[in-house]
Amino acid sequence: MTNLYEKFRFAQHRSLMYNALTISLIEAFNKALYDLLKMMASQYARDWHEKLGEVLWAYQTSCRMPTQSSPYA
């Protein structure tokens, strides 16, 4: 493998330890993002990438934190 890395000039990086809480938070975010994009893509199939900023803003302003307020409240 080292020869392959040297041949293609790749740098090998080690990943961090598995963290179940972090993985579950990422999976929850990805599911919410997927669902929001799926709703937008049904209306804007060709320009979904232009709506990505709006979807992320909607997610940020609608999700509830432990303090029961959104991050932008």
N, CA, C and O atoms as a Tripos MOL2 file, in Angstrom:
@<TRIPOS>MOLECULE
protein
  292   291    73     0     0
PROTEIN
NO_CHARGES

@<TRIPOS>ATOM
      1 N           0.8140   -1.1890    0.0000 N.3       1 MET1
      2 CA          0.0000    0.0000    0.0000 C.3       1 MET1
      3 C           0.8610    1.2590    0.0000 C.2       1 MET1
      4 O           0.5000    2.2640   -0.6130 O.2       1 MET1
      5 N           1.9760    1.2040    0.6730 N.am      2 THR2
      6 CA          2.8470    2.3710    0.7210 C.3       2 THR2
      7 C           3.3160    2.7490   -0.6720 C.2       2 THR2
      8 O           3.3780    3.9310   -1.0110 O.2       2 THR2
      9 N           3.6500    1.7430   -1.4870 N.am      3 ASN3
     10 CA          4.0710    2.0230   -2.8620 C.3       3 ASN3
     11 C           2.9580    2.7050   -3.6570 C.2       3 ASN3
     12 O           3.2150    3.6100   -4.4510 O.2       3 ASN3
     13 N           1.7330    2.2670   -3.4380 N.am      4 LEU4
     14 CA          0.6020    2.8640   -4.1260 C.3       4 LEU4
     15 C           0.4330    4.3290   -3.7050 C.2       4 LEU4
     16 O           0.1910    5.1950   -4.5450 O.2       4 LEU4
     17 N           0.5610    4.5960   -2.4120 N.am      5 TYR5
     18 CA          0.4670    5.9750   -1.9210 C.3       5 TYR5
     19 C           1.5590    6.8530   -2.5260 C.2       5 TYR5
     20 O           1.3050    7.9900   -2.9240 O.2       5 TYR5
     21 N           2.7590    6.3220   -2.5900 N.am      6 GLU6
     22 CA          3.8730    7.0850   -3.1530 C.3       6 GLU6
     23 C           3.7020    7.2940   -4.6550 C.2       6 GLU6
     24 O           4.0120    8.3660   -5.1750 O.2       6 GLU6
     25 N           3.2120    6.2740   -5.3490 N.am      7 LYS7
     26 CA          3.0350    6.3690   -6.7900 C.3       7 LYS7
     27 C           2.0350    7.4580   -7.1680 C.2       7 LYS7
     28 O           2.2740    8.2290   -8.0980 O.2       7 LYS7
     29 N           0.9170    7.5220   -6.4510 N.am      8 PHE8
     30 CA         -0.1250    8.5020   -6.7620 C.3       8 PHE8
     31 C          -0.0630    9.7360   -5.8660 C.2       8 PHE8
     32 O          -0.9320   10.6050   -5.9420 O.2       8 PHE8
     33 N           0.9400    9.8110   -5.0360 N.am      9 ARG9
     34 CA          1.1820   10.9500   -4.1390 C.3       9 ARG9
     35 C          -0.0070   11.2330   -3.2200 C.2       9 ARG9
     36 O          -0.4320   12.3780   -3.0620 O.2       9 ARG9
     37 N          -0.5280   10.1760   -2.6260 N.am     10 PHE10
     38 CA         -1.5860   10.3040   -1.6340 C.3      10 PHE10
     39 C          -0.9680   10.3880   -0.2510 C.2      10 PHE10
     40 O           0.0670    9.7780    0.0190 O.2      10 PHE10
     41 N          -1.6010   11.1360    0.6050 N.am     11 ALA11
     42 CA         -1.1810   11.1680    2.0050 C.3      11 ALA11
     43 C          -2.1690   10.3290    2.7990 C.2      11 ALA11
     44 O          -3.3820   10.5150    2.6910 O.2      11 ALA11
     45 N          -1.6550    9.4220    3.5820 N.am     12 GLN12
     46 CA         -2.5170    8.5630    4.3850 C.3      12 GLN12
     47 C          -2.7920    9.2540    5.7070 C.2      12 GLN12
     48 O          -1.8710    9.6880    6.4000 O.2      12 GLN12
     49 N          -4.0700    9.3500    6.0490 N.am     13 HIS13
     50 CA         -4.4810    9.9670    7.3060 C.3      13 HIS13
     51 C          -5.2370    8.9450    8.1340 C.2      13 HIS13
     52 O          -6.0000    8.1390    7.6010 O.2      13 HIS13
     53 N          -5.0300    8.9850    9.3810 N.am     14 ARG14
     54 CA         -5.7540    8.0920   10.2770 C.3      14 ARG14
     55 C          -7.0440    8.7720   10.7120 C.2      14 ARG14
     56 O          -7.0650    9.9790   10.9540 O.2      14 ARG14
     57 N          -8.1060    8.0070   10.8100 N.am     15 SER15
     58 CA         -9.3740    8.5710   11.2560 C.3      15 SER15
     59 C          -9.4480    8.5340   12.7750 C.2      15 SER15
     60 O          -8.6970    7.8160   13.4350 O.2      15 SER15
     61 N         -10.3560    9.3120   13.3020 N.am     16 LEU16
     62 CA        -10.5500    9.3510   14.7420 C.3      16 LEU16
     63 C         -11.3190    8.1300   15.2060 C.2      16 LEU16
     64 O         -11.8710    7.3820   14.4000 O.2      16 LEU16
     65 N         -11.3460    7.9420   16.4970 N.am     17 MET17
     66 CA        -12.0640    6.8170   17.0630 C.3      17 MET17
     67 C         -13.5640    6.9510   16.7810 C.2      17 MET17
     68 O         -14.0750    8.0570   16.6030 O.2      17 MET17
     69 N         -14.2400    5.8430   16.7450 N.am     18 TYR18
     70 CA        -15.6840    5.8060   16.5490 C.3      18 TYR18
     71 C         -16.3650    6.4430   17.7530 C.2      18 TYR18
     72 O         -16.0580    6.1120   18.8980 O.2      18 TYR18
     73 N         -17.2810    7.3490   17.4860 N.am     19 ASN19
     74 CA        -18.0270    7.9940   18.5430 C.3      19 ASN19
     75 C         -19.5080    7.8430   18.2130 C.2      19 ASN19
     76 O         -20.0090    8.5010   17.3010 O.2      19 ASN19
     77 N         -20.2060    6.9920   18.9410 N.am     20 ALA20
     78 CA        -21.5990    6.6690   18.6340 C.3      20 ALA20
     79 C         -22.5030    7.8860   18.6790 C.2      20 ALA20
     80 O         -23.3840    8.0220   17.8300 O.2      20 ALA20
     81 N         -22.3130    8.7750   19.6430 N.am     21 LEU21
     82 CA        -23.1550    9.9560   19.7500 C.3      21 LEU21
     83 C         -22.9720   10.8600   18.5350 C.2      21 LEU21
     84 O         -23.9500   11.3560   17.9760 O.2      21 LEU21
     85 N         -21.7420   11.0730   18.1320 N.am     22 THR22
     86 CA        -21.4690   11.9250   16.9780 C.3      22 THR22
     87 C         -22.0500   11.3170   15.7120 C.2      22 THR22
     88 O         -22.6440   12.0250   14.8990 O.2      22 THR22
     89 N         -21.8830   10.0160   15.5390 N.am     23 ILE23
     90 CA        -22.4040    9.3460   14.3610 C.3      23 ILE23
     91 C         -23.9250    9.4590   14.3100 C.2      23 ILE23
     92 O         -24.4900    9.6830   13.2390 O.2      23 ILE23
     93 N         -24.5860    9.3100   15.4360 N.am     24 SER24
     94 CA        -26.0520    9.3910   15.4390 C.3      24 SER24
     95 C         -26.5240   10.8130   15.1520 C.2      24 SER24
     96 O         -27.5530   10.9960   14.5020 O.2      24 SER24
     97 N         -25.7920   11.8260   15.6220 N.am     25 LEU25
     98 CA        -26.1520   13.2080   15.3190 C.3      25 LEU25
     99 C         -25.9860   13.5000   13.8260 C.2      25 LEU25
    100 O         -26.8210   14.1710   13.2200 O.2      25 LEU25
    101 N         -24.9100   12.9940   13.2490 N.am     26 ILE26
    102 CA        -24.6660   13.1930   11.8210 C.3      26 ILE26
    103 C         -25.7450   12.4920   11.0020 C.2      26 ILE26
    104 O         -26.2450   13.0490   10.0240 O.2      26 ILE26
    105 N         -26.1020   11.2750   11.3980 N.am     27 GLU27
    106 CA        -27.1420   10.5470   10.6790 C.3      27 GLU27
    107 C         -28.4830   11.2700   10.7740 C.2      27 GLU27
    108 O         -29.2260   11.3110    9.7930 O.2      27 GLU27
    109 N         -28.8070   11.8390   11.9310 N.am     28 ALA28
    110 CA        -30.0640   12.5820   12.0830 C.3      28 ALA28
    111 C         -30.0700   13.8240   11.2000 C.2      28 ALA28
    112 O         -31.0820   14.1370   10.5730 O.2      28 ALA28
    113 N         -28.9420   14.5310   11.1480 N.am     29 PHE29
    114 CA        -28.8430   15.7090   10.2880 C.3      29 PHE29
    115 C         -28.9700   15.3160    8.8190 C.2      29 PHE29
    116 O         -29.6910   15.9670    8.0620 O.2      29 PHE29
    117 N         -28.2780   14.2630    8.4170 N.am     30 ASN30
    118 CA        -28.3370   13.8210    7.0160 C.3      30 ASN30
    119 C         -29.7530   13.4220    6.6210 C.2      30 ASN30
    120 O         -30.1860   13.7120    5.5060 O.2      30 ASN30
    121 N         -30.4870   12.7530    7.5300 N.am     31 LYS31
    122 CA        -31.8560   12.3570    7.2230 C.3      31 LYS31
    123 C         -32.7390   13.5850    7.0660 C.2      31 LYS31
    124 O         -33.5390   13.6580    6.1330 O.2      31 LYS31
    125 N         -32.6020   14.5550    7.9720 N.am     32 ALA32
    126 CA        -33.4090   15.7740    7.8730 C.3      32 ALA32
    127 C         -33.0700   16.5460    6.6050 C.2      32 ALA32
    128 O         -33.9660   17.0410    5.9210 O.2      32 ALA32
    129 N         -31.7980   16.6500    6.2910 N.am     33 LEU33
    130 CA        -31.3750   17.3480    5.0830 C.3      33 LEU33
    131 C         -31.8990   16.6390    3.8360 C.2      33 LEU33
    132 O         -32.3660   17.2870    2.9000 O.2      33 LEU33
    133 N         -31.8220   15.3230    3.8250 N.am     34 TYR34
    134 CA        -32.3250   14.5450    2.6910 C.3      34 TYR34
    135 C         -33.8200   14.7730    2.5070 C.2      34 TYR34
    136 O         -34.2840   14.9790    1.3850 O.2      34 TYR34
    137 N         -34.5770   14.7370    3.6050 N.am     35 ASP35
    138 CA        -36.0270   14.9270    3.5070 C.3      35 ASP35
    139 C         -36.3700   16.3200    2.9920 C.2      35 ASP35
    140 O         -37.2580   16.4670    2.1520 O.2      35 ASP35
    141 N         -35.6790   17.3390    3.4840 N.am     36 LEU36
    142 CA        -35.9320   18.7000    3.0170 C.3      36 LEU36
    143 C         -35.5610   18.8600    1.5380 C.2      36 LEU36
    144 O         -36.2970   19.4830    0.7730 O.2      36 LEU36
    145 N         -34.4350   18.3010    1.1500 N.am     37 LEU37
    146 CA        -34.0300   18.3850   -0.2560 C.3      37 LEU37
    147 C         -34.9790   17.6170   -1.1650 C.2      37 LEU37
    148 O         -35.2390   18.0310   -2.2950 O.2      37 LEU37
    149 N         -35.4950   16.4990   -0.6700 N.am     38 LYS38
    150 CA        -36.4400   15.7240   -1.4630 C.3      38 LYS38
    151 C         -37.7180   16.5260   -1.7100 C.2      38 LYS38
    152 O         -38.2840   16.4800   -2.8030 O.2      38 LYS38
    153 N         -38.1680   17.2600   -0.6950 N.am     39 MET39
    154 CA        -39.3470   18.1050   -0.8860 C.3      39 MET39
    155 C         -39.0650   19.2190   -1.8930 C.2      39 MET39
    156 O         -39.9030   19.5140   -2.7440 O.2      39 MET39
    157 N         -37.8980   19.8310   -1.7980 N.am     40 MET40
    158 CA        -37.5440   20.9070   -2.7200 C.3      40 MET40
    159 C         -37.3060   20.3660   -4.1280 C.2      40 MET40
    160 O         -37.6450   21.0250   -5.1110 O.2      40 MET40
    161 N         -36.7300   19.1820   -4.2300 N.am     41 ALA41
    162 CA        -36.4200   18.6190   -5.5440 C.3      41 ALA41
    163 C         -37.6910   18.2410   -6.2940 C.2      41 ALA41
    164 O         -37.6960   18.2130   -7.5250 O.2      41 ALA41
    165 N         -38.7660   17.9490   -5.5700 N.am     42 SER42
    166 CA        -40.0060   17.6320   -6.2660 C.3      42 SER42
    167 C         -40.5610   18.8730   -6.9640 C.2      42 SER42
    168 O         -41.2890   18.7590   -7.9500 O.2      42 SER42
    169 N         -40.2220   20.0520   -6.4550 N.am     43 GLN43
    170 CA        -40.6640   21.2970   -7.0710 C.3      43 GLN43
    171 C         -39.6080   21.8640   -8.0120 C.2      43 GLN43
    172 O         -39.9390   22.4340   -9.0510 O.2      43 GLN43
    173 N         -38.3340   21.7080   -7.6480 N.am     44 TYR44
    174 CA        -37.2400   22.3040   -8.4060 C.3      44 TYR44
    175 C         -36.2090   21.2210   -8.7240 C.2      44 TYR44
    176 O         -35.1130   21.2130   -8.1650 O.2      44 TYR44
    177 N         -36.5690   20.3160   -9.6190 N.am     45 ALA45
    178 CA        -35.6970   19.1700   -9.8770 C.3      45 ALA45
    179 C         -34.3700   19.5700  -10.5010 C.2      45 ALA45
    180 O         -33.3520   18.9360  -10.2210 O.2      45 ALA45
    181 N         -34.3500   20.5850  -11.3250 N.am     46 ARG46
    182 CA        -33.1140   20.9310  -12.0300 C.3      46 ARG46
    183 C         -32.2080   21.8780  -11.2510 C.2      46 ARG46
    184 O         -30.9940   21.8770  -11.4510 O.2      46 ARG46
    185 N         -32.7800   22.6720  -10.3780 N.am     47 ASP47
    186 CA        -31.9530   23.6520   -9.6710 C.3      47 ASP47
    187 C         -31.9310   23.4060   -8.1700 C.2      47 ASP47
    188 O         -31.9450   24.3550   -7.3850 O.2      47 ASP47
    189 N         -31.8950   22.1230   -7.7600 N.am     48 TRP48
    190 CA        -31.8810   21.8060   -6.3440 C.3      48 TRP48
    191 C         -30.6430   22.3710   -5.6600 C.2      48 TRP48
    192 O         -30.6920   22.7450   -4.4880 O.2      48 TRP48
    193 N         -29.5230   22.4330   -6.4000 N.am     49 HIS49
    194 CA        -28.2880   22.9350   -5.8140 C.3      49 HIS49
    195 C         -28.3900   24.4270   -5.5000 C.2      49 HIS49
    196 O         -27.6950   24.9230   -4.6140 O.2      49 HIS49
    197 N         -29.2410   25.1360   -6.2130 N.am     50 GLU50
    198 CA        -29.4400   26.5540   -5.9160 C.3      50 GLU50
    199 C         -30.3190   26.7350   -4.6840 C.2      50 GLU50
    200 O         -30.2620   27.7790   -4.0340 O.2      50 GLU50
    201 N         -31.1160   25.7500   -4.3610 N.am     51 LYS51
    202 CA        -32.0100   25.8040   -3.1950 C.3      51 LYS51
    203 C         -31.3450   25.2650   -1.9370 C.2      51 LYS51
    204 O         -31.9400   25.3150   -0.8600 O.2      51 LYS51
    205 N         -30.1340   24.7540   -2.0490 N.am     52 LEU52
    206 CA        -29.4590   24.1470   -0.9100 C.3      52 LEU52
    207 C         -29.2670   25.1420    0.2330 C.2      52 LEU52
    208 O         -29.4500   24.7890    1.3980 O.2      52 LEU52
    209 N         -28.9020   26.3720   -0.0880 N.am     53 GLY53
    210 CA        -28.7330   27.3960    0.9440 C.3      53 GLY53
    211 C         -30.0210   27.6720    1.6950 C.2      53 GLY53
    212 O         -30.0120   27.8410    2.9150 O.2      53 GLY53
    213 N         -31.1260   27.7160    0.9700 N.am     54 GLU54
    214 CA        -32.4220   27.9370    1.6040 C.3      54 GLU54
    215 C         -32.8010   26.7620    2.5020 C.2      54 GLU54
    216 O         -33.3480   26.9560    3.5870 O.2      54 GLU54
    217 N         -32.5120   25.5550    2.0490 N.am     55 VAL55
    218 CA        -32.8270   24.3670    2.8400 C.3      55 VAL55
    219 C         -32.0060   24.3570    4.1220 C.2      55 VAL55
    220 O         -32.5380   24.0610    5.1920 O.2      55 VAL55
    221 N         -30.7150   24.6770    4.0280 N.am     56 LEU56
    222 CA        -29.8770   24.7070    5.2240 C.3      56 LEU56
    223 C         -30.3230   25.8010    6.1860 C.2      56 LEU56
    224 O         -30.3100   25.5990    7.4000 O.2      56 LEU56
    225 N         -30.7160   26.9560    5.6590 N.am     57 TRP57
    226 CA        -31.2090   28.0330    6.5050 C.3      57 TRP57
    227 C         -32.4980   27.6080    7.2080 C.2      57 TRP57
    228 O         -32.6770   27.8690    8.3970 O.2      57 TRP57
    229 N         -33.3940   26.9500    6.4660 N.am     58 ALA58
    230 CA        -34.6420   26.4700    7.0610 C.3      58 ALA58
    231 C         -34.3660   25.4540    8.1590 C.2      58 ALA58
    232 O         -35.0320   25.4580    9.1940 O.2      58 ALA58
    233 N         -33.3940   24.5920    7.9390 N.am     59 TYR59
    234 CA        -33.0400   23.6030    8.9600 C.3      59 TYR59
    235 C         -32.4950   24.2980   10.1960 C.2      59 TYR59
    236 O         -32.8800   23.9680   11.3170 O.2      59 TYR59
    237 N         -31.6090   25.2510    9.9990 N.am     60 GLN60
    238 CA        -31.0030   25.9540   11.1290 C.3      60 GLN60
    239 C         -32.0280   26.7280   11.9440 C.2      60 GLN60
    240 O         -31.9300   26.7860   13.1700 O.2      60 GLN60
    241 N         -32.9990   27.3180   11.2810 N.am     61 THR61
    242 CA        -33.9660   28.1470   11.9960 C.3      61 THR61
    243 C         -35.1130   27.3470   12.5840 C.2      61 THR61
    244 O         -35.8390   27.8540   13.4390 O.2      61 THR61
    245 N         -35.2930   26.1120   12.1470 N.am     62 SER62
    246 CA        -36.4280   25.3420   12.6370 C.3      62 SER62
    247 C         -36.0530   24.2880   13.6610 C.2      62 SER62
    248 O         -36.9200   23.8330   14.4070 O.2      62 SER62
    249 N         -34.8060   23.8860   13.7230 N.am     63 CYS63
    250 CA        -34.4560   22.8250   14.6690 C.3      63 CYS63
    251 C         -34.4610   23.3850   16.0890 C.2      63 CYS63
    252 O         -34.1170   24.5450   16.3190 O.2      63 CYS63
    253 N         -34.8470   22.5580   17.0090 N.am     64 ARG64
    254 CA        -34.9410   22.9760   18.4050 C.3      64 ARG64
    255 C         -33.7410   22.4670   19.1800 C.2      64 ARG64
    256 O         -33.3530   21.3030   19.0810 O.2      64 ARG64
    257 N         -33.1840   23.3450   19.9300 N.am     65 MET65
    258 CA        -32.0530   23.0000   20.7710 C.3      65 MET65
    259 C         -32.5840   22.5920   22.1490 C.2      65 MET65
    260 O         -33.7780   22.7480   22.4040 O.2      65 MET65
    261 N         -31.7390   22.0760   23.0400 N.am     66 PRO66
    262 CA        -32.1960   21.7210   24.3780 C.3      66 PRO66
    263 C         -32.8180   22.8960   25.1430 C.2      66 PRO66
    264 O         -33.5740   22.6850   26.0910 O.2      66 PRO66
    265 N         -32.5090   24.1140   24.7400 N.am     67 THR67
    266 CA        -33.0760   25.2780   25.4160 C.3      67 THR67
    267 C         -34.4480   25.6240   24.8650 C.2      67 THR67
    268 O         -35.0350   26.6290   25.2650 O.2      67 THR67
    269 N         -34.9810   24.7950   23.9360 N.am     68 GLN68
    270 CA        -36.2850   24.9960   23.3000 C.3      68 GLN68
    271 C         -36.3530   26.2620   22.4670 C.2      68 GLN68
    272 O         -37.4280   26.8410   22.3080 O.2      68 GLN68
    273 N         -35.2400   26.6930   21.9430 N.am     69 SER69
    274 CA        -35.2360   27.8130   21.0080 C.3      69 SER69
    275 C         -34.3200   27.4610   19.8410 C.2      69 SER69
    276 O         -33.3850   26.6730   19.9820 O.2      69 SER69
    277 N         -34.6020   28.0550   18.6980 N.am     70 SER70
    278 CA        -33.7800   27.7590   17.5290 C.3      70 SER70
    279 C         -32.4540   28.4830   17.6460 C.2      70 SER70
    280 O         -32.3450   29.4240   18.4330 O.2      70 SER70
    281 N         -31.4390   28.0790   16.8880 N.am     71 PRO71
    282 CA        -30.1260   28.7340   16.9680 C.3      71 PRO71
    283 C         -30.1780   30.2160   16.5940 C.2      71 PRO71
    284 O         -29.3190   30.9850   17.0250 O.2      71 PRO71
    285 N         -31.1640   30.6300   15.8060 N.am     72 TYR72
    286 CA        -31.2310   32.0220   15.3950 C.3      72 TYR72
    287 C         -32.2340   32.8320   16.1930 C.2      72 TYR72
    288 O         -32.5050   33.9840   15.8530 O.2      72 TYR72
    289 N         -32.7900   32.2530   17.2470 N.am     73 ALA73
    290 CA        -33.7780   32.9810   18.0610 C.3      73 ALA73
    291 C         -33.1070   34.0740   18.8740 C.2      73 ALA73
    292 O         -33.7770   34.7900   19.6170 O.2      73 ALA73
@<TRIPOS>BOND
     1     1     2 1
     2     2     3 1
     3     3     4 2
     4     3     5 am
     5     5     6 1
     6     6     7 1
     7     7     8 2
     8     7     9 am
     9     9    10 1
    10    10    11 1
    11    11    12 2
    12    11    13 am
    13    13    14 1
    14    14    15 1
    15    15    16 2
    16    15    17 am
    17    17    18 1
    18    18    19 1
    19    19    20 2
    20    19    21 am
    21    21    22 1
    22    22    23 1
    23    23    24 2
    24    23    25 am
    25    25    26 1
    26    26    27 1
    27    27    28 2
    28    27    29 am
    29    29    30 1
    30    30    31 1
    31    31    32 2
    32    31    33 am
    33    33    34 1
    34    34    35 1
    35    35    36 2
    36    35    37 am
    37    37    38 1
    38    38    39 1
    39    39    40 2
    40    39    41 am
    41    41    42 1
    42    42    43 1
    43    43    44 2
    44    43    45 am
    45    45    46 1
    46    46    47 1
    47    47    48 2
    48    47    49 am
    49    49    50 1
    50    50    51 1
    51    51    52 2
    52    51    53 am
    53    53    54 1
    54    54    55 1
    55    55    56 2
    56    55    57 am
    57    57    58 1
    58    58    59 1
    59    59    60 2
    60    59    61 am
    61    61    62 1
    62    62    63 1
    63    63    64 2
    64    63    65 am
    65    65    66 1
    66    66    67 1
    67    67    68 2
    68    67    69 am
    69    69    70 1
    70    70    71 1
    71    71    72 2
    72    71    73 am
    73    73    74 1
    74    74    75 1
    75    75    76 2
    76    75    77 am
    77    77    78 1
    78    78    79 1
    79    79    80 2
    80    79    81 am
    81    81    82 1
    82    82    83 1
    83    83    84 2
    84    83    85 am
    85    85    86 1
    86    86    87 1
    87    87    88 2
    88    87    89 am
    89    89    90 1
    90    90    91 1
    91    91    92 2
    92    91    93 am
    93    93    94 1
    94    94    95 1
    95    95    96 2
    96    95    97 am
    97    97    98 1
    98    98    99 1
    99    99   100 2
   100    99   101 am
   101   101   102 1
   102   102   103 1
   103   103   104 2
   104   103   105 am
   105   105   106 1
   106   106   107 1
   107   107   108 2
   108   107   109 am
   109   109   110 1
   110   110   111 1
   111   111   112 2
   112   111   113 am
   113   113   114 1
   114   114   115 1
   115   115   116 2
   116   115   117 am
   117   117   118 1
   118   118   119 1
   119   119   120 2
   120   119   121 am
   121   121   122 1
   122   122   123 1
   123   123   124 2
   124   123   125 am
   125   125   126 1
   126   126   127 1
   127   127   128 2
   128   127   129 am
   129   129   130 1
   130   130   131 1
   131   131   132 2
   132   131   133 am
   133   133   134 1
   134   134   135 1
   135   135   136 2
   136   135   137 am
   137   137   138 1
   138   138   139 1
   139   139   140 2
   140   139   141 am
   141   141   142 1
   142   142   143 1
   143   143   144 2
   144   143   145 am
   145   145   146 1
   146   146   147 1
   147   147   148 2
   148   147   149 am
   149   149   150 1
   150   150   151 1
   151   151   152 2
   152   151   153 am
   153   153   154 1
   154   154   155 1
   155   155   156 2
   156   155   157 am
   157   157   158 1
   158   158   159 1
   159   159   160 2
   160   159   161 am
   161   161   162 1
   162   162   163 1
   163   163   164 2
   164   163   165 am
   165   165   166 1
   166   166   167 1
   167   167   168 2
   168   167   169 am
   169   169   170 1
   170   170   171 1
   171   171   172 2
   172   171   173 am
   173   173   174 1
   174   174   175 1
   175   175   176 2
   176   175   177 am
   177   177   178 1
   178   178   179 1
   179   179   180 2
   180   179   181 am
   181   181   182 1
   182   182   183 1
   183   183   184 2
   184   183   185 am
   185   185   186 1
   186   186   187 1
   187   187   188 2
   188   187   189 am
   189   189   190 1
   190   190   191 1
   191   191   192 2
   192   191   193 am
   193   193   194 1
   194   194   195 1
   195   195   196 2
   196   195   197 am
   197   197   198 1
   198   198   199 1
   199   199   200 2
   200   199   201 am
   201   201   202 1
   202   202   203 1
   203   203   204 2
   204   203   205 am
   205   205   206 1
   206   206   207 1
   207   207   208 2
   208   207   209 am
   209   209   210 1
   210   210   211 1
   211   211   212 2
   212   211   213 am
   213   213   214 1
   214   214   215 1
   215   215   216 2
   216   215   217 am
   217   217   218 1
   218   218   219 1
   219   219   220 2
   220   219   221 am
   221   221   222 1
   222   222   223 1
   223   223   224 2
   224   223   225 am
   225   225   226 1
   226   226   227 1
   227   227   228 2
   228   227   229 am
   229   229   230 1
   230   230   231 1
   231   231   232 2
   232   231   233 am
   233   233   234 1
   234   234   235 1
   235   235   236 2
   236   235   237 am
   237   237   238 1
   238   238   239 1
   239   239   240 2
   240   239   241 am
   241   241   242 1
   242   242   243 1
   243   243   244 2
   244   243   245 am
   245   245   246 1
   246   246   247 1
   247   247   248 2
   248   247   249 am
   249   249   250 1
   250   250   251 1
   251   251   252 2
   252   251   253 am
   253   253   254 1
   254   254   255 1
   255   255   256 2
   256   255   257 am
   257   257   258 1
   258   258   259 1
   259   259   260 2
   260   259   261 am
   261   261   262 1
   262   262   263 1
   263   263   264 2
   264   263   265 am
   265   265   266 1
   266   266   267 1
   267   267   268 2
   268   267   269 am
   269   269   270 1
   270   270   271 1
   271   271   272 2
   272   271   273 am
   273   273   274 1
   274   274   275 1
   275   275   276 2
   276   275   277 am
   277   277   278 1
   278   278   279 1
   279   279   280 2
   280   279   281 am
   281   281   282 1
   282   282   283 1
   283   283   284 2
   284   283   285 am
   285   285   286 1
   286   286   287 1
   287   287   288 2
   288   287   289 am
   289   289   290 1
   290   290   291 1
   291   291   292 2
@<TRIPOS>SUBSTRUCTURE
     1 MET1         2 RESIDUE 1 A MET
     2 THR2         6 RESIDUE 1 A THR
     3 ASN3        10 RESIDUE 1 A ASN
     4 LEU4        14 RESIDUE 1 A LEU
     5 TYR5        18 RESIDUE 1 A TYR
     6 GLU6        22 RESIDUE 1 A GLU
     7 LYS7        26 RESIDUE 1 A LYS
     8 PHE8        30 RESIDUE 1 A PHE
     9 ARG9        34 RESIDUE 1 A ARG
    10 PHE10       38 RESIDUE 1 A PHE
    11 ALA11       42 RESIDUE 1 A ALA
    12 GLN12       46 RESIDUE 1 A GLN
    13 HIS13       50 RESIDUE 1 A HIS
    14 ARG14       54 RESIDUE 1 A ARG
    15 SER15       58 RESIDUE 1 A SER
    16 LEU16       62 RESIDUE 1 A LEU
    17 MET17       66 RESIDUE 1 A MET
    18 TYR18       70 RESIDUE 1 A TYR
    19 ASN19       74 RESIDUE 1 A ASN
    20 ALA20       78 RESIDUE 1 A ALA
    21 LEU21       82 RESIDUE 1 A LEU
    22 THR22       86 RESIDUE 1 A THR
    23 ILE23       90 RESIDUE 1 A ILE
    24 SER24       94 RESIDUE 1 A SER
    25 LEU25       98 RESIDUE 1 A LEU
    26 ILE26      102 RESIDUE 1 A ILE
    27 GLU27      106 RESIDUE 1 A GLU
    28 ALA28      110 RESIDUE 1 A ALA
    29 PHE29      114 RESIDUE 1 A PHE
    30 ASN30      118 RESIDUE 1 A ASN
    31 LYS31      122 RESIDUE 1 A LYS
    32 ALA32      126 RESIDUE 1 A ALA
    33 LEU33      130 RESIDUE 1 A LEU
    34 TYR34      134 RESIDUE 1 A TYR
    35 ASP35      138 RESIDUE 1 A ASP
    36 LEU36      142 RESIDUE 1 A LEU
    37 LEU37      146 RESIDUE 1 A LEU
    38 LYS38      150 RESIDUE 1 A LYS
    39 MET39      154 RESIDUE 1 A MET
    40 MET40      158 RESIDUE 1 A MET
    41 ALA41      162 RESIDUE 1 A ALA
    42 SER42      166 RESIDUE 1 A SER
    43 GLN43      170 RESIDUE 1 A GLN
    44 TYR44      174 RESIDUE 1 A TYR
    45 ALA45      178 RESIDUE 1 A ALA
    46 ARG46      182 RESIDUE 1 A ARG
    47 ASP47      186 RESIDUE 1 A ASP
    48 TRP48      190 RESIDUE 1 A TRP
    49 HIS49      194 RESIDUE 1 A HIS
    50 GLU50      198 RESIDUE 1 A GLU
    51 LYS51      202 RESIDUE 1 A LYS
    52 LEU52      206 RESIDUE 1 A LEU
    53 GLY53      210 RESIDUE 1 A GLY
    54 GLU54      214 RESIDUE 1 A GLU
    55 VAL55      218 RESIDUE 1 A VAL
    56 LEU56      222 RESIDUE 1 A LEU
    57 TRP57      226 RESIDUE 1 A TRP
    58 ALA58      230 RESIDUE 1 A ALA
    59 TYR59      234 RESIDUE 1 A TYR
    60 GLN60      238 RESIDUE 1 A GLN
    61 THR61      242 RESIDUE 1 A THR
    62 SER62      246 RESIDUE 1 A SER
    63 CYS63      250 RESIDUE 1 A CYS
    64 ARG64      254 RESIDUE 1 A ARG
    65 MET65      258 RESIDUE 1 A MET
    66 PRO66      262 RESIDUE 1 A PRO
    67 THR67      266 RESIDUE 1 A THR
    68 GLN68      270 RESIDUE 1 A GLN
    69 SER69      274 RESIDUE 1 A SER
    70 SER70      278 RESIDUE 1 A SER
    71 PRO71      282 RESIDUE 1 A PRO
    72 TYR72      286 RESIDUE 1 A TYR
    73 ALA73      290 RESIDUE 1 A ALA
